[in-house]
Amino acid sequence: MKLLLDTCLSAKAKAQLKAAGHDVVWAADWPEDPGDETILARAHKERRVLVTLDKDFGELVVLRRSPHCGIVRLVDLRAGQQGAACVHILQKHADELQAGAIITAELGMLRIRQPQPPLS
């Protein structure tokens, strides 16, 4: 799966996702952080699922209806847990993410918000 990792994700998560066979772009490799709107727009343009710790993307996609290709938000997971959690989520919920779902993962809990229909 094609992924764009936000700058807040760990390098270890990047390595684990690449080792699992995913096509990973990590925003922390860019010369500077371009901001949430630009990160989300690039993920959408490149057809990548965005992986983040940042809840601000929820506002962009839910309230402002910014286009996206699926989002995984990790809550209160240590750097060493991020990669394994993402690999598990991608294995179990790839179809939902590719359809534009927003998945929020915490220890012991997973919430899936199905994609909203486009504004008419």
Summary of the structure (lengths in Angstrom):
residues: 120
radius of gyration: 13.1
end to end distance: 29.7
largest distance: 42.5
contacts: 360
relative contact order: 0.19
helix: 42%
strand: 22%
